Amino acid sequence: MHKLERAVAKNGETLTQLKALVDEQEKDVERVKQRELLLTKVDSMKKKLPWLKYDKKKSEYQAAKKKLKEAEKKLDEAARSLSNVKEPVEKQKKERGEMESKCKKVKKVLETNGYKRSDLLEKENEAEARVVATYKELEELKKQEEHRQERILKATEDLAAAEQELKDLPVYEQPVAKLEELKSQVTELHHNINRKKNQKAENETLLSQKRHTLRQCVDKLKEMENANNKLLNALHRSGADRIYEAYQWVQQNRHEFKREVYGPVLLEVNVPNRENACYLEGHISYYIWKSFITQDPDDRDLLVRNLKRFDVPVLNYVRDSGNHSAPFHISDHMRSLGLHSRLDQIFDAPGAVKEVLTSQFGLDDSYIGSEITDQRAEEVSKLGVTDFWTPDNHYRWSSSRYGGHSSASVDSVHPSRLLLCGMDVGELEKLRSRKDELEDSISSIEETRKSLQTEQRLLEEAAAKLHKEREEIINVSHMEKKKRRELESRYQQRKKKLESLEQEEDMDASVANLIEQASKANADRYAYAINLKELLVEAAANKWSYAEKHMALIELERKIRESEINIKQYEKTAQQASLSVEYCKKEVEEKQLQLAAAKRDAESIAIITPQLKKEFMEMPTTIEELEAAIQDNFTQANSILFVNQNILQEYEHRQSQIETITTKLEADKRDLSRCLKEIESLKEKWLPTLRRLVAQINETFSHNFQEMAVAGEVSLDERDIDFDQYGIHIKVKFRESGQLQVLSSHHQSGGERSVSTILYLVSLQDLTNCPFRVVDEINQGMDPINERKMFQQLVRAASQPNTPQCFLLTPKLLPELEYSEACSILNIMNGPWIEQPSQVWSFGDSWGNLMRRAEAS
């Protein structure tokens, strides 16, 4: 693309120079007007040249059309051949369908025949079973006759016993008076139960009302406590990832503290005037907002042990009776300069929290002014006020320890991101008190409801006992009646049994009847055998017919497969013919477009008129001859002598150069425009992704850098289309009063550059995928504070889930560093003095196990 830009610039410059030279030669060209006749003739010849080219394109177009017709003719022949081949195949497929239908019908007949034969076999087996059963019954009949007389005697005795038992059964009388007494008692108990139910319903109505009021109170309390959630969410977004868990742990374990514990500090601070929130938030360091404040050393130690994993600071407040902040006073002169308040006066907080903030950050030395203070800042500093805020700026004066001179710094005021989610603590306490009262009231009502429920249950149990007693009496009455009915039924059954035994047929008639049944069953078996024989003959004939039809069907399928293979060959031929037609159509379209273009070019040069057509008749009829004639006329015209013999050649050459360069310049401009569009298109594909990746790196880098130092950012250095100049800018700030500076050896020390480098590598960790990482002596050259912070960042990044293994190689480490459970320490021991220290590693334990064992001992 750079070559195209240089070519466009160079050709434009050359074109300008040539045009200037041609303009200077215009006077000399006027002397060659005698060549106009020859040149006119050349122009006429040039007019015919595109028409000859048009005639050539026309003949090519007609040849392409002829070729297309031949291809279409071949396609039609292939289609007819394919149709002729497909027709018998379709007929064979139809025959195959009919044959399959016949096979199915024969198969269905065979299945029906099989069902009939199976049915006949079952019937024959059933008849055989009847014959066998009849013969067995004859044998049993003989045995039964022997025992019939014995049974008649026994039935007579049983009848007499049943009659005697019925006479001996006493008559039962139902206790009506007792039943009426029980019924009245049950009715009275039900009345009492209904009364208790009504009392219980009234109690539940009152309980429902109280619960509704409690829900309203709880909802309002939750709504107000959502302000705390908003503040916690603001801390979470700003980098305190586990602030929720730390807050919940403190709330759940408040009973273990000796004195009140406050925190996070952001939740304890309330700024009534929202305009002052940005001043307080800008003056106090970020870490203090996520801190917890204790008032007892034991509480501090307990918090440090349990909140260490949540990465939140813990401060212990010790009341100092000798340290009092300066009284708040604004003089008239200060008011005239716009000063109207002090930072320790613009917020409400518990005493311990307020004293910690004031003592740590000098809130009683920082004032708040107006726009007037902005304009008269120098006068304010002369009053001894070295720190003050205005709506737009934060002014600070400091004195040098060495020279004694003063220097000022001015920073912009940034909008509050944390404090503007406050809440009214007093109203929250009122709602909590109201909630406790409602809960006590509901508890009392529930006790009353339980008492009523117990009384109702006792009454229901008493009613159930009486009802059960009444049911038992009724059941006894029913049992007595049932016993009498059973005795009467038994007497009637035995009487009927005796009559039936006396009325049984004699043995000869029964034997004759059984012999007749056996003969009939044998006749049925014979008929079934005849029918089965006929069905077997029919099945054999159908089997033969099915085999013949099935073989014919297989033959048809073989023929169809062979025909389909042949059809595929014809279809391939037809497809090739179709592709040839498509190719010819495209060729005809291309020739037609070329013909139209040639016609447009010819018409743009000259429209054929009768006079021009007559001139064309006298000219050569081929392109080669016409071009030779044009060249001859040019040569003849150039042979005319002038004072400057080369003026014509120079003029024509320069005109030709101008046309060539103009054409080249336009083509280069089009190519340059196309390249720029392609570059922009490609740039739109990868640049947003690159920006997003750099933004993700910047977000992680800024968050990590805030915990390590003051501020840092990563940005993409874009250079329009100079892609080889693109790069990454890493800007850092290690002091509050400084500005963000690009990472370099001119602005940062070696330790600061090492800290920035390792934080940038940690930020890349989420975007790269590798089996392991090795960091070699990154801590060399760092001061102990930065080295400790860097090590914490490295341990935290390497301990995240789904991260690759990380190796840190270093000749030394600081003492009392914090390690996670995922860390292992490998000490390379060598020398004559390591025998005793190395014994602690002989068990192969990890560093965590060694530390726990040391703490236990």
Phi, psi and omega in degrees: 000321177298324177297320179296317179298316178295322179295317179299316181296316182293315180295323177297318179294316179298318181298319178297318179295317180296319179296324178295319178294320179296321178298323179291333183268003182299322180295320179292329183291332181298337181281357182253026182293341180292347179274003186297325182298311179296319181293326178296320178296320177298319179298319178298317178298321179295329176293326180283332184304312179295332179287327174294320176297322177298317179298322178295316178296327180293319179294322176296321179296317180295322178295321178295321178295320178296319178296322178296318179298318179297319179295320179294323178296317177296323179295319179297318179297318179295323179293319179295317180299318179297320179294319180296325180285324183290328186301308178296329179295318178297321178296318179295321178296322178296316178297321179297320178298317179295320181294320177299320179298316180296318179299319179296320180296315180297319180296322179294320178298318178298319179296318179298318179299319180296319178298318180297315180298320178297321180295318180296320178297320178296318180295320180295318177295324179294317179296320178298319179296324178295320179298312180299319180295324181295316179296321177295322181294326177299317180294320180294324182300320179296320180290322182295323182299325181294326184265355184295317181296321179296321180291323179297318179296316181293320179298324179295318180294318179297321180296318180294321179295318179295320180296319180293320180296323179293323179291324183284344183291122180288160179275128182265134177248130183282132179284087185292318184298316179298320179296319180294320179297315178298322181296317180295320179297318179297320180297317180296319178296321177297325178296315178296321179298319179296322179296317178296324178297319179295316178299319179295321179296318177298317179299318180292326176297312178299319178297321178296319178297314179298318180295322177298316178297321178296318178299318178299317180295317180295320179298316180294321178297317178297320181298319179288322179291343175299336175299320175299319178297322178296318179295317178296321179295322178297318177296320179298316179294330183278356175131347178277084191296327186245029181294326178299313182296321178296316180297315180296321179297317180296317180296320183285340185242025180297332181293345181272350184273145178280324179229174183297137177245131182250145173147161352299154186303326181302326181283340183270345185262132178234120180256104183300320181264112185299334182293335182274351185298321182295327180292311183296318181292325179287333183278327185266136180297153185297323188298332184291332184292331180262010184275158173247142184243125176251167179236012180215137181300324179294320177297320179298313181297321179297317179294318182299318181294320187267337181260001181300320182290344181267356176060050176235141180287153176231126179244143177249123181268125176241120183293128179246107183293339182268355183252100180242140179286156180296141179297147182280122179209130177246115180284167180296322180296319179295320177296324179294335178271004176097355179284130185225350181201175180231151187300327181285355181256356189261003182219158177250140179194160173305152186304316182296317181296317183294319180292324178296315180296318182293315183288324183287322190239010175060046181294333181281000176249003183245125185252167180239129180237192183238193178298330178296321179298324177301319184283334185240041184298322181297321179294324180296319181296333180288342178280358182092004177275108186261357181212119178206158184243143171235169182304336185246335189222161174239117184256135177221133175247139177223150181252140179287142179286340187256304183272341181082356181281156182259148176225146183245149174227142182233124177240153177285151177272122180263148180298151179288133178252346187242316191284341186279028175236039187285182182207163179269108184291321181299312179298325178296319178294321177300315180296322178295320178297317178297323178296318179296319179299315180296320179296320177296316179299316180296322179296319179295316180296321179296325176296317178298318180296321179295322178297314178298321180295323178294315178299319179297321181293321179296318178296319180295324179294319178297317179296323180294322178297314179297319180296323179294319179299317179295320179295325180294319178298314180297322180294321178299318178299316180294322180295320178297316179296319181295322180297319178295319180296321180295319179296318179296319180295320180297320180297316181294320180297315181293327178294316179294323180296318179296319179295321181293323179293324180288334184263007181293148182292164177282166188289323184298316181296320180294321180295317179298319180296319181292322179295323179295320179295320180294320179297318180295320180295322178293323177297320178296321179298321179296315180298320179296323180294318178299312181298322179296323178297314180299318180294324178294319178298316180297320180295321179296319179296318180293324177299316179298315180297319181295321180297317180298313182294322181294320177296320178297321179296318179297320179297318179297318180296324177297314179298320181295318179298318179297319180294322180293325176297318178297321179297321181298323177297315178295322179295323178296317178299316180296322180294320177297319178296321179295318178297321178298319178297317180298318179297317179295322178298316178298319179297318179297318179297318178298315179297322179296319178295318178297319179297316180296320179295318179297322179293318179296319178298316181295316181292330178291334179274316181197136172269131184289121174247164178306319181293317180292324178297321178296319178295322181297328181296330182275350183268164177303154186257357178242157182295318183295314180295321181293318178295323178294321179294320178298316180296320179298316180294322176298317180297319180296319179292324182286345181280354179290133185275142177225175176299314173256101186297333184265004184298320182291314180298318179297317181297311181296320180298318180291324176297317178298318178297320180298315180297315181297313181293323178298313179298315180297320180296316179297318179297318179296321178296319177297315179298320179297317178297318179296318179298318179297320178295317179297319179297316179297321179296313178295323181296322178293337180280318186256335185293317177300320178296317179297317178298318180297318179297317179295323177296319177296318177299317181298318180299311180294319181296315180297316181298312180294323184288327177298325179283333181272313186226226182259300183202155178198152178211156177237130181224160179268126178272098183267139181232051179054246182254006174277079189291334178288349178263357179296154179192185180245128175259121174252116180247135183224160177215119183257358179227143183301322185279349183275177177249160176296126180237145177295137182297118180198168180286348181277335186249332185238155177282173179296320179296319179295321178294323178295317177300313181297320182295314182292325177294323177293320178295321177296322179294332178283348189299320182288346185253355181242154182233112180211156183291327178200165179231146179233126177243121189249111171053042181289338184276355181288131179093357179269152171283160185302324182294309180295323180296320179294315179296317179300319182294321177298318179297317182293319179296316181296317181293320183284343182266358179294151177297148175063033176249150181289166180290140184236130179249126174250115181258123182204144178283343180204157176224156177291153176285157175057041173282155180268128179241148175267171179295339182276359185264144173231141181247127179245110179264127176270104186260136180203149179118170186280353186251015188259359186300312182288314179297331185285350182295329183293341181264003187292340180275355180075020183283165175276171180299321180299317179296320179298319180293318179295320179295322179294318179295321180294323180285000000 
